């Protein structure tokens, strides 16, 4: 089976943890250990988020700009892809050797085509960086940052998140998957680029990794889009007294839940939209769960299954 595993930020850094090298290694090591059983008999492409990492890189740029020239957000996206992808590749190689799985693995710094006139550039929605409390959020707003409340978990900075149209390196990725490579790609949704006069230019934005993963999953004709996030199921009325687990839904139900505003922007909503897009464009099924329940979900014993 051909599987795209889209890893959420929780697989890289947990909420409340400091962005330290040891925390990155420990979390990625745990995630890789859970992924390894899937690699044995399947063709696998791994994607990952970068919301925390690119946010911290942006803060570093802001603090150091008086001494070191600041880089634009698209370049920080490339930096975060390399940072996270390197550690994932390293740890996966270690686990592959340990489990005597003889498969090549490669990490690709990926570009994603967007529309320069996408309305997202006028309406930022993508959360990046650490969580803030209300007083901190108010101070950041005074400095000109766009700040929103993120799904009841605290306040975060938001940046433009245009829709992904095409993965620039898709032909290379297809060929690698065909030759049984484990591929790590579309980190953080890919580096946002646009076409002008037949030339590519980077633009300041962060693309949603689930939507970009879906575009690539359809391109490589994946059978399954497996979205790993911080919760074991998709919920209705999330974090409310009448919260309810959804174990299975179809595309029609998913669309209705979106109309009812059941899913938060920049959080669960893009995951559900990615599932809808994937299924409507030829994909077979989508599973949304957390990494601890990965194998149970593949055996229909956990997670939320989304079908046509």
Rosetta silent file (secondary structure, phi, psi, omega in degrees, C-alpha in Angstrom):
SEQUENCE: XXXXXXXXXXXXXXXXXXXXXXXXXXXXXXXXXXXXXXXXXXXXXXXXXXXXXXXXXXXXXXXXXXXXXXXXXXXXXXXXXXXXXXXXXXXXXXXXXXXXXXXXXXXXXXXXXXXXXXXXXXXXXXXXXXXXXXXXXXXXXXXXXXXXXXXXXXXXXXXXXXXXXXXXXXXXXXXXXXXXXXXXXXXXXXXXXXXXXXXXXXXXXXXXXXXXXXXXXXXXXXXXXXXXXXXXXXXXXXXXXXXXXXXXXXXXXXXXXXXXXXXXXXXXXXXXXXXXXXXXXXXXXXXXXXXXXXXXXXXXXXXXXXXX
SCORE:     score description
SCORE:     0.000 S_00000001
   1 L     0.000  144.285  178.088    0.000    0.000    0.000 S_00000001
   2 E   -97.761  118.677 -173.025    1.133    3.541   -0.750 S_00000001
   3 E  -124.415  135.395  168.316    0.782    5.719    2.365 S_00000001
   4 E  -105.334  120.841  177.452    1.380    9.405    3.078 S_00000001
   5 E  -103.909  112.775  179.755    1.976   10.020    6.798 S_00000001
   6 E   -99.911  111.158 -175.300    1.420   13.671    7.701 S_00000001
   7 E   -92.479  128.455  177.689    2.984   14.396   11.090 S_00000001
   8 L   -80.647  174.889 -178.247    1.651   17.238   13.220 S_00000001
   9 H   -59.274  -27.326 -178.894    3.674   19.532   15.463 S_00000001
  10 H   -63.942  -24.477  178.667    3.091   17.233   18.439 S_00000001
  11 H   -74.542  -12.676 -175.125    5.388   14.682   16.803 S_00000001
  12 L  -112.752  -47.034  177.586    8.187   17.245   16.986 S_00000001
  13 L  -146.480  132.449 -178.863    7.607   19.356   20.076 S_00000001
  14 L   -82.231  153.619  177.543    4.893   19.006   22.731 S_00000001
  15 L   -59.389  131.513  178.841    2.824   21.944   23.931 S_00000001
  16 L    91.296  -14.222  178.439    4.614   23.658   26.810 S_00000001
  17 L   -79.550  151.829  173.641    8.005   22.120   26.028 S_00000001
  18 L   -79.138  147.832 -178.545   11.051   24.255   25.337 S_00000001
  19 L   -80.526   70.327 -179.933   12.405   24.196   21.807 S_00000001
  20 L  -104.734  158.435  178.849   15.648   22.431   22.772 S_00000001
  21 H   -59.759  -42.606 -178.050   17.724   20.043   20.720 S_00000001
  22 H   -65.156  -38.526  177.215   17.228   17.246   23.275 S_00000001
  23 H   -65.727  -41.519  176.801   13.426   17.687   23.220 S_00000001
  24 H   -58.918  -49.700 -179.299   13.417   17.609   19.414 S_00000001
  25 H   -59.724  -48.853 -176.824   15.509   14.428   19.367 S_00000001
  26 H   -61.794  -44.844 -179.443   13.432   12.671   22.032 S_00000001
  27 H   -67.783  -43.078 -179.697   10.069   13.469   20.413 S_00000001
  28 H   -67.274  -36.950  177.230   11.195   12.619   16.900 S_00000001
  29 H   -60.707  -44.782  178.959   12.783    9.386   18.154 S_00000001
  30 H   -62.551  -42.356 -179.865    9.457    8.350   19.754 S_00000001
  31 H   -64.943  -43.929  179.944    7.560    9.188   16.573 S_00000001
  32 H   -61.379  -40.208  178.965   10.007    7.277   14.374 S_00000001
  33 H   -59.245  -37.264 -179.201    9.712    4.199   16.601 S_00000001
  34 H   -76.737  -26.177 -179.108    5.945    4.237   16.070 S_00000001
  35 H   -80.199  -32.308 -171.717    6.272    4.711   12.300 S_00000001
  36 H   -49.196  -44.601 -179.788    8.809    1.920   11.674 S_00000001
  37 H   -58.981  -27.615 -179.702    6.278   -0.982   11.584 S_00000001
  38 H   -74.199  -25.890 -174.323    4.437    0.806    8.744 S_00000001
  39 H   -74.494  -23.163 -172.600    7.629    1.054    6.675 S_00000001
  40 L   -59.472  -48.478 -171.393    8.226   -2.690    6.378 S_00000001
  41 L  -117.799   10.227 -176.890    5.566   -3.596    3.806 S_00000001
  42 L  -127.131  157.022  169.388    4.415   -0.238    2.430 S_00000001
  43 E   -87.571  122.184 -169.443    5.647    2.539    0.188 S_00000001
  44 E  -127.345  133.418  170.258    5.739    5.549    2.529 S_00000001
  45 E  -116.435  130.778 -176.942    6.071    9.291    2.133 S_00000001
  46 E  -112.008  128.558  173.263    6.438   11.303    5.349 S_00000001
  47 E  -118.799  164.599 -178.209    5.490   14.959    5.704 S_00000001
  48 E  -151.589  156.610  175.084    5.696   17.122    8.814 S_00000001
  49 L   -80.708  173.078  176.465    4.627   20.426   10.290 S_00000001
  50 L  -148.767   18.959 -173.152    6.941   23.270   11.287 S_00000001
  51 H   -53.903  -46.531  179.715    4.610   25.663   13.132 S_00000001
  52 H   -70.496  -46.419 -172.794    6.681   25.880   16.293 S_00000001
  53 H   -64.068  -45.589 -178.798   10.081   25.796   14.616 S_00000001
  54 H   -68.721  -30.111  175.431    9.452   28.508   12.020 S_00000001
  55 H   -64.785  -42.993  178.658    7.906   30.636   14.756 S_00000001
  56 H   -68.318  -37.834  176.880   11.025   30.342   16.884 S_00000001
  57 H   -63.534  -37.210  177.716   13.247   31.065   13.877 S_00000001
  58 H   -64.635  -39.205  177.821   11.164   34.201   13.233 S_00000001
  59 H   -65.238  -43.200  177.322   11.696   35.276   16.857 S_00000001
  60 H   -58.581  -42.722  177.875   15.450   34.678   16.525 S_00000001
  61 H   -60.675  -43.928 -177.554   15.456   36.846   13.382 S_00000001
  62 H   -63.316  -44.037 -177.786   13.534   39.586   15.164 S_00000001
  63 H   -68.738  -38.739 -171.799   15.875   39.621   18.166 S_00000001
  64 H   -94.601    0.769 -170.074   19.097   39.458   16.144 S_00000001
  65 L   -63.989  -19.333  177.215   18.201   41.763   13.235 S_00000001
  66 L   -73.725  -20.246 -178.542   20.317   44.648   14.608 S_00000001
  67 L  -113.635  -32.620 -177.994   23.438   42.471   14.253 S_00000001
  68 L  -126.406  128.536 -179.253   22.532   39.843   11.612 S_00000001
  69 L   -55.340  131.609 -179.909   20.381   40.599    8.534 S_00000001
  70 L   -73.437  148.620  177.959   16.921   39.054    8.936 S_00000001
  71 L  -104.128  150.324  178.717   15.690   36.463    6.435 S_00000001
  72 L   -71.224  165.559 -173.550   12.175   36.352    4.928 S_00000001
  73 H   -61.539  -33.626  179.421    9.614   33.773    6.039 S_00000001
  74 H   -65.935  -36.171  177.464   10.064   31.558    2.959 S_00000001
  75 H   -69.285  -38.807  176.173   13.783   31.187    3.739 S_00000001
  76 H   -63.345  -33.663  175.455   12.939   30.367    7.372 S_00000001
  77 H   -61.787  -41.823  177.263   10.604   27.707    5.978 S_00000001
  78 H   -64.057  -41.758  178.679   13.538   26.174    4.108 S_00000001
  79 H   -60.841  -43.871 -177.547   15.644   26.301    7.284 S_00000001
  80 H   -69.097  -34.952  175.577   12.951   24.563    9.319 S_00000001
  81 H   -59.554  -47.237 -178.850   12.508   21.861    6.639 S_00000001
  82 H   -66.246  -42.553 -179.084   16.200   21.052    6.765 S_00000001
  83 H   -58.853  -53.004 -176.845   16.334   21.220   10.579 S_00000001
  84 H   -74.728  -43.212 -178.362   13.428   18.828   11.155 S_00000001
  85 H   -60.885  -39.095  177.840   13.992   16.654    8.090 S_00000001
  86 H   -58.724  -47.273 -177.223   17.617   16.019    9.027 S_00000001
  87 H   -67.963  -40.067  177.291   16.668   14.717   12.477 S_00000001
  88 H   -61.549  -45.197 -179.455   13.825   12.575   11.100 S_00000001
  89 H   -62.873  -44.311 -179.981   16.116   11.055    8.474 S_00000001
  90 H   -59.077  -50.452 -176.842   18.851   10.397   11.033 S_00000001
  91 H   -69.344  -37.536  177.529   16.520    8.728   13.552 S_00000001
  92 H   -65.236  -40.135  176.851   14.652    6.713   10.919 S_00000001
  93 H   -59.177  -42.471  179.653   17.966    5.411    9.544 S_00000001
  94 H   -61.224  -45.134 -179.380   18.915    4.292   13.053 S_00000001
  95 H   -70.106  -34.148  177.529   15.607    2.451   13.541 S_00000001
  96 H   -63.503  -44.240  177.312   15.755    0.896   10.064 S_00000001
  97 H   -62.534  -45.118 -178.666   19.193   -0.564   10.840 S_00000001
  98 H   -60.347  -35.428 -178.421   18.030   -1.715   14.264 S_00000001
  99 L   -98.029    9.033  178.037   15.037   -3.490   12.717 S_00000001
 100 L    53.761   44.610  175.383   17.024   -4.808    9.729 S_00000001
 101 L  -102.547  114.838 -174.634   14.842   -3.022    7.210 S_00000001
 102 L   -94.820   80.924  178.824   16.860   -2.447    4.055 S_00000001
 103 L  -133.425  135.723  176.573   15.215    0.604    2.506 S_00000001
 104 L   -73.675  152.823 -178.461   16.821    3.825    1.240 S_00000001
 105 E  -138.416  143.051 -178.001   15.610    7.107    2.737 S_00000001
 106 E  -146.155  145.086  176.251   15.906   10.703    1.559 S_00000001
 107 E  -110.472  126.930 -176.583   14.836   14.154    2.767 S_00000001
 108 L  -115.468  124.473  172.730   13.850   16.671    0.077 S_00000001
 109 L   -73.200  114.330 -166.151   13.679   20.430    0.576 S_00000001
 110 L  -109.805  140.404  174.030   10.363   21.036   -1.176 S_00000001
 111 E  -107.262  143.139 -179.057    8.801   24.070   -2.873 S_00000001
 112 E  -124.408  125.623 -179.034    5.027   24.513   -3.153 S_00000001
 113 E   -74.750  133.435  176.284    3.389   26.648   -5.804 S_00000001
 114 L  -131.206  167.810  175.754    0.795   29.190   -4.594 S_00000001
 115 L   -90.236  122.756 -178.389   -1.247   31.996   -6.157 S_00000001
 116 L   -61.070  -22.902 -179.593    0.335   35.382   -5.393 S_00000001
 117 L   -98.121   13.060  178.285   -3.186   36.869   -5.290 S_00000001
 118 L   -56.323  136.633 -177.470   -4.542   34.319   -2.802 S_00000001
 119 H   -61.819  -18.751  179.790   -6.821   36.081   -0.287 S_00000001
 120 H   -58.216  -27.693 -179.945   -4.746   34.519    2.532 S_00000001
 121 H   -69.791  -19.182  176.855   -2.161   37.279    2.044 S_00000001
 122 L   -97.943  -18.405 -176.162   -4.832   39.760    3.160 S_00000001
 123 L  -131.943   81.963 -178.644   -6.285   37.513    5.901 S_00000001
 124 L   -61.989  135.721 -179.214   -3.550   35.698    7.927 S_00000001
 125 L  -136.639  -12.249 -171.377   -4.810   32.493    9.618 S_00000001
 126 E   -87.172  115.679  178.373   -1.841   30.130   10.107 S_00000001
 127 E   -72.235  135.783  174.036   -0.584   29.883   13.740 S_00000001
 128 E  -136.031  159.375  174.123    3.194   29.698   14.185 S_00000001
 129 E    78.168 -167.553 -175.325    5.566   29.788   17.130 S_00000001
 130 E   -75.631  167.493  174.172    4.883   29.405   20.851 S_00000001
 131 E   -85.215  144.856  177.773    1.639   29.878   22.758 S_00000001
 132 E  -122.331  156.841  172.145    1.122   33.149   24.670 S_00000001
 133 L   -85.597  177.874 -173.350   -1.207   34.163   27.490 S_00000001
 134 H   -62.024  -46.864  178.164   -3.682   37.045   27.083 S_00000001
 135 H   -60.571  -40.310  178.739   -1.421   39.873   28.407 S_00000001
 136 H   -64.071  -40.585  179.681    1.465   38.696   26.202 S_00000001
 137 H   -61.716  -41.561  179.512   -0.882   38.544   23.211 S_00000001
 138 H   -63.361  -39.210  178.618   -2.031   42.122   23.824 S_00000001
 139 H   -64.925  -41.099 -179.588    1.585   43.340   23.923 S_00000001
 140 H   -67.236  -36.296  176.917    2.386   41.577   20.625 S_00000001
 141 H   -61.878  -37.818  178.756   -0.670   43.115   18.957 S_00000001
 142 H   -62.883  -27.806  179.951    0.646   46.546   19.957 S_00000001
 143 L   -85.095   -1.596  176.338    3.857   45.698   18.076 S_00000001
 144 L    99.319    4.218  178.173    1.874   44.981   14.914 S_00000001
 145 L   -79.879  147.645  172.392    1.741   41.180   14.997 S_00000001
 146 L   -84.463  118.682 -177.249   -1.434   39.332   13.986 S_00000001
 147 E  -124.667  135.029  175.805   -2.459   37.297   17.066 S_00000001
 148 E  -130.497  163.839  169.482   -5.433   34.916   17.452 S_00000001
 149 E   -81.473  129.455 -173.680   -6.737   32.511   20.078 S_00000001
 150 L  -102.716   94.142  172.349   -5.767   29.019   18.894 S_00000001
 151 L    50.530   37.557  177.098   -8.564   26.479   19.510 S_00000001
 152 L    74.756    9.247 -175.607   -8.849   27.340   23.214 S_00000001
 153 L  -100.769   -4.899 -175.436   -5.202   26.448   23.853 S_00000001
 154 L   135.316 -168.736 -177.667   -3.788   29.966   24.164 S_00000001
 155 E  -112.304  142.627  179.836   -2.771   32.779   21.796 S_00000001
 156 E  -140.402  157.192  173.376   -0.409   32.509   18.820 S_00000001
 157 E   -71.597  142.859  175.068    0.969   34.632   16.032 S_00000001
 158 E  -122.120  148.694 -179.179   -0.678   34.036   12.644 S_00000001
 159 E  -132.776  167.255  178.707    0.746   34.519    9.152 S_00000001
 160 L   -59.252  141.846  179.540   -0.646   34.165    5.590 S_00000001
 161 L  -135.668   78.028 -178.562   -1.412   30.579    4.564 S_00000001
 162 L   -67.339  156.483 -179.970   -2.195   30.416    0.823 S_00000001
 163 L   -71.073  136.668  176.198   -3.639   27.258   -0.716 S_00000001
 164 L   -74.376  134.563 -179.308   -1.087   24.842   -2.217 S_00000001
 165 L  -105.905  -37.949 -174.421   -1.548   24.340   -5.955 S_00000001
 166 E  -161.433  143.269  175.053    1.339   22.083   -6.975 S_00000001
 167 E   -92.294  118.655 -173.525    4.475   20.522   -5.491 S_00000001
 168 L   -59.345  -38.835 -176.401    7.406   21.653   -7.633 S_00000001
 169 L   -92.057   19.536 -172.374    9.471   18.506   -6.981 S_00000001
 170 H   -58.749  -37.509 -177.772    6.555   16.071   -7.493 S_00000001
 171 H   -64.126  -43.245  178.101    8.147   14.250  -10.479 S_00000001
 172 H   -64.196  -43.750 -178.957   11.318   13.479   -8.527 S_00000001
 173 H   -63.006  -43.706  177.314    9.302   12.378   -5.485 S_00000001
 174 H   -56.295  -45.219 -177.825    7.115   10.079   -7.621 S_00000001
 175 H   -65.299  -40.391  179.040   10.214    8.446   -9.068 S_00000001
 176 H   -64.608  -43.462  178.257   11.784    7.926   -5.636 S_00000001
 177 H   -62.097  -42.284  178.904    8.587    6.343   -4.259 S_00000001
 178 H   -57.955  -34.860 -178.952    8.417    4.085   -7.332 S_00000001
 179 L   -94.366   22.571  170.170   11.946    2.879   -6.534 S_00000001
 180 L    70.695   21.511  173.316   10.970    2.067   -2.927 S_00000001
 181 L   -75.337  142.832  164.174   12.596    5.069   -1.259 S_00000001
 182 E   -84.283  121.232 -174.282   11.161    6.318    2.026 S_00000001
 183 E  -112.946  132.216  170.360   10.744   10.016    1.246 S_00000001
 184 E  -105.749  120.456 -175.083   10.518   12.934    3.685 S_00000001
 185 L  -151.626  175.057  178.026    9.067   15.937    1.853 S_00000001
 186 L    51.640   37.432  176.976    6.741   18.961    2.020 S_00000001
 187 H   -58.759  130.017 -179.470    8.073   19.878    5.463 S_00000001
 188 H    62.653   21.951 -179.001    5.925   22.652    6.925 S_00000001
 189 H    88.253   -3.674 -177.848    3.778   22.566    3.780 S_00000001
 190 L    91.307  162.617  177.603    6.759   23.349    1.571 S_00000001
 191 E   -78.335  121.422 -177.707    8.435   26.655    0.749 S_00000001
 192 E   -71.695  124.845  178.531    5.769   28.957   -0.745 S_00000001
 193 E  -133.820  155.043  175.912    6.686   30.104   -4.247 S_00000001
 194 E  -132.294  159.567 -179.241    4.779   31.774   -7.087 S_00000001
 195 E   -99.217  132.879  173.237    5.296   32.040  -10.836 S_00000001
 196 E  -143.682  122.753 -176.770    5.864   35.352  -12.594 S_00000001
 197 L    52.840   40.724  177.217    7.055   35.571  -16.204 S_00000001
 198 L    64.578   23.275  175.624    7.822   31.847  -16.016 S_00000001
 199 E  -124.309  146.649  179.427   10.190   32.319  -13.061 S_00000001
 200 E   -89.245  139.204  176.187    9.763   31.118   -9.469 S_00000001
 201 E  -135.070  137.995  174.849    9.877   33.573   -6.563 S_00000001
 202 E   -73.926  153.901  178.156    9.588   32.883   -2.833 S_00000001
 203 L  -139.245  151.412 -174.566    6.885   34.650   -0.842 S_00000001
 204 L   -79.019  103.298 -179.056    6.380   35.305    2.872 S_00000001
 205 L  -168.775  170.272  171.485    3.844   32.740    4.076 S_00000001
 206 L  -132.109  117.986 -177.083    3.503   29.331    5.730 S_00000001
 207 L   -81.736  141.724  177.099    1.455   26.731    3.844 S_00000001
 208 L   -64.392  126.076 -174.355   -0.720   24.320    5.785 S_00000001
 209 H   -70.120  -28.253  179.262    1.145   21.015    5.794 S_00000001
 210 H   -70.503  -41.242  178.061   -2.015   18.864    5.712 S_00000001
 211 H   -67.481  -40.171  176.998   -3.327   20.571    2.576 S_00000001
 212 H   -66.748  -38.688  177.724    0.109   20.370    0.913 S_00000001
 213 H   -62.288  -38.828  179.168    0.401   16.714    1.984 S_00000001
 214 H   -64.248  -43.803  178.931   -2.971   16.037    0.378 S_00000001
 215 H   -57.821  -46.459 -179.391   -1.864   17.616   -2.935 S_00000001
 216 H   -69.113  -37.622  178.481    1.239   15.413   -2.971 S_00000001
 217 H   -60.171  -42.101  176.569   -0.723   12.331   -1.830 S_00000001
 218 H   -67.857  -39.293 -179.579   -3.039   12.708   -4.826 S_00000001
 219 H   -60.534  -40.320 -177.694   -0.087   13.354   -7.154 S_00000001
 220 L   -91.182    3.555  178.923    1.631   10.091   -6.181 S_00000001
 221 L    59.320   49.152  177.653   -1.743    8.236   -6.146 S_00000001
 222 L   -67.841  149.145  176.722   -1.494    7.236   -2.493 S_00000001
 223 L   -82.602  -36.100 -173.300   -4.058    4.772   -1.130 S_00000001
 224 E  -133.861  133.783  169.262   -4.114    6.237    2.378 S_00000001
 225 E  -106.874  112.747 -177.498   -3.553    9.677    3.866 S_00000001
 226 E  -106.803  108.670 -176.899   -2.681    9.153    7.526 S_00000001
 227 E  -100.796  112.939 -179.882   -2.795   12.418    9.485 S_00000001
 228 E   -99.866  124.673 -175.848   -1.135   12.207   12.904 S_00000001
 229 E  -131.937 -162.312 -174.894   -2.027   14.999   15.295 S_00000001
 230 L   -89.908   -1.271 -178.867   -2.210   15.681   19.050 S_00000001
 231 L  -126.928  149.985 -176.311   -5.555   13.941   19.653 S_00000001
 232 L   -74.660  -21.022 -178.790   -6.612   10.284   19.158 S_00000001
 233 L  -140.831  165.719  164.870   -9.887   11.154   17.384 S_00000001
 234 E   -84.502  141.449 -176.672  -11.695   13.982   15.640 S_00000001
 235 E  -123.076  148.120  164.237  -14.315   15.444   17.976 S_00000001
 236 E   -90.359  146.474  179.270  -17.564   17.332   17.693 S_00000001
 237 L    53.940   47.645 -174.237  -17.923   20.206   20.188 S_00000001
 238 L   -55.646  131.600  178.777  -14.220   19.935   21.005 S_00000001
 239 L    65.998   14.350  175.507  -13.278   20.824   24.616 S_00000001
 240 L  -104.518  167.957 -178.395  -16.932   21.451   25.507 S_00000001
 241 L   -61.493  -31.521 -179.906  -19.092   19.537   27.990 S_00000001
 242 L   -98.355   28.128  176.928  -20.926   17.809   25.133 S_00000001
 243 L   -54.836  138.361 -176.507  -17.716   16.780   23.340 S_00000001
 244 E  -138.878  133.386  177.843  -18.255   13.690   21.167 S_00000001
 245 E   -73.238  137.421  169.496  -15.848   11.315   19.412 S_00000001
 246 E  -105.875  114.749  179.560  -16.281   10.776   15.673 S_00000001
 247 L   -89.327  -29.196  179.804  -15.072    7.269   14.785 S_00000001
 248 E  -154.128  140.917  173.229  -16.154    7.364   11.136 S_00000001
 249 E  -151.280  160.101  175.975  -17.579    9.902    8.701 S_00000001
 250 E  -106.617  177.667 -175.893  -18.004   10.347    4.982 S_00000001
 251 H   -60.719  -42.319 -179.827  -17.277   13.355    2.778 S_00000001
 252 H   -60.056  -44.563  178.959  -20.860   14.634    2.938 S_00000001
 253 H   -65.494  -41.291  179.938  -20.831   14.571    6.759 S_00000001
 254 H   -60.356  -43.046  178.386  -17.395   16.198    6.887 S_00000001
 255 H   -62.510  -39.250  179.970  -18.590   19.079    4.700 S_00000001
 256 H   -66.008  -41.374  178.944  -21.611   19.562    6.934 S_00000001
 257 H   -62.919  -36.720  177.046  -19.456   19.676   10.083 S_00000001
 258 H   -64.547  -42.424  177.640  -17.292   22.367    8.449 S_00000001
 259 H   -60.254  -32.759 -179.652  -20.440   24.392    7.674 S_00000001
 260 L   -82.481    3.463 -179.311  -21.395   24.083   11.345 S_00000001
 261 L    58.831   40.053  179.731  -17.958   25.516   12.340 S_00000001
 262 L   -75.869  -21.570 -172.361  -17.108   22.371   14.300 S_00000001
 263 L  -119.910  136.123 -175.119  -13.397   22.594   13.466 S_00000001
 264 L   -75.020  141.486  173.500  -10.963   25.402   14.304 S_00000001
 265 L   -60.140  141.270  176.782   -9.084   27.366   11.629 S_00000001
 266 L    70.510    6.708 -179.057   -5.394   26.510   11.515 S_00000001
 267 L  -131.543 -100.669 -178.687   -6.030   23.395   13.621 S_00000001
 268 L   -81.089  -29.536 -176.058   -8.530   20.595   12.789 S_00000001
 269 H   -56.168  -49.683  179.311  -10.348   22.356    9.930 S_00000001
 270 H   -63.243  -27.480  176.787   -7.494   22.096    7.368 S_00000001
 271 H   -67.170  -43.747  178.248   -7.082   18.414    8.275 S_00000001
 272 H   -67.530  -39.995  177.967  -10.735   17.721    7.507 S_00000001
 273 H   -64.682  -39.257  176.789  -10.529   19.810    4.323 S_00000001
 274 H   -61.563  -40.287  178.190   -7.415   17.888    3.275 S_00000001
 275 H   -62.288  -45.505  179.168   -9.321   14.625    3.834 S_00000001
 276 H   -60.579  -48.746 -179.742  -12.226   15.838    1.693 S_00000001
 277 H   -58.679  -45.338 -177.297   -9.897   16.986   -1.106 S_00000001
 278 H   -60.783  -45.951 -178.040   -7.931   13.734   -1.061 S_00000001
 279 H   -69.967  -37.671 -179.645  -11.034   11.543   -1.310 S_00000001
 280 H   -72.039  -18.119 -178.487  -12.699   13.675   -3.981 S_00000001
 281 L  -107.694   21.612  171.315   -9.561   13.503   -6.124 S_00000001
 282 L   111.948   -8.804  178.144   -9.191    9.723   -6.112 S_00000001
 283 L   -67.678  156.399 -175.269   -7.834    8.805   -2.673 S_00000001
 284 L   -92.142  -46.093  179.783   -9.310    5.753   -0.955 S_00000001
 285 E  -158.733  159.803  178.761   -9.373    6.643    2.742 S_00000001
 286 E  -129.258  138.277  172.975   -8.085    9.026    5.410 S_00000001
 287 E  -123.068  131.875  174.850   -7.307    8.299    9.060 S_00000001
 288 E  -117.347  123.335 -179.984   -6.818   11.037   11.666 S_00000001
 289 E  -161.077 -173.227  173.511   -5.332   10.012   15.029 S_00000001
 290 E  -101.763  167.422 -174.138   -2.289   10.531   17.263 S_00000001
 291 H   -65.230  -28.843  179.230    1.033    8.725   16.903 S_00000001
 292 H   -65.156  -25.313 -177.189    0.402    6.531   19.975 S_00000001
 293 H  -106.150   14.841 -174.476   -2.612    4.987   18.224 S_00000001
 294 H   -54.365  -55.967 -176.019   -1.058    4.653   14.769 S_00000001
 295 H   -68.177  -36.686  176.179   -1.014    0.840   14.525 S_00000001
 296 H   -61.577  -41.644 -179.172   -4.408    0.490   16.234 S_00000001
 297 H   -64.236  -38.903  178.581   -5.854    2.949   13.713 S_00000001
 298 H   -66.978  -21.570  177.511   -4.440    0.961   10.789 S_00000001
 299 L  -103.034   20.960  176.596   -6.235   -2.081   12.238 S_00000001
 300 L    60.558   31.362 -179.024   -9.533   -0.186   12.616 S_00000001
 301 L  -115.762    4.262  178.849   -9.271   -0.095   16.423 S_00000001
 302 L  -165.029  173.103  176.408   -8.673    3.639   16.955 S_00000001
 303 L    77.971  170.998  177.077   -8.711    6.985   15.192 S_00000001
 304 E  -103.305  121.982  179.820  -11.250    8.671   12.951 S_00000001
 305 E   -96.343  130.706  177.814  -11.792    7.041    9.546 S_00000001
 306 E  -121.356  126.856 -177.029  -12.983    9.266    6.696 S_00000001
 307 E  -129.529  173.422 -179.221  -14.288    7.701    3.484 S_00000001
 308 L   -65.419    0.000    0.000  -16.147    8.798    0.347 S_00000001
